[in-house]
Amino acid sequence: MGKSESESAFMMYLSHVAARMVFRSDGSLTWFGWICLAGGLIFACALCVSFGGCCNIAERDGKHSFATPPYYATCTVAGCIAIPFKDKPAGPEGGIAQAYCTLLLPALVVDLPFEAVADTVMLPWDLWKGPKKK
């Protein structure tokens, strides 16, 4: 048995041990599997919550012209999601924006519901402040 064969056999053994730690023989999760699943879900939710709302802060400073009231951030994120699907990007930096939004597309799709919720929470403030002055 060569070195690569012994390494692959060891890796197969490790994957079998890891699978046995997470799953029982009937396919249900062990307690360790439930902890891993819960930890992964908590991490994913924390990641979405920590990054969600960044566009809300950026759009409410009054310096951006892309968004339309009252859902400033939702409009911006939806516009960024649409950019990769356009044939010809507009403006001199359109190609850069298209590449950037294509790279961030999965994160933008996940972030969109959070931006909509944050915009809904901010709606009374936006209505009280009135339209943005440019």
Beta strands, then each sheet from edge to edge (+ up, - down):
end
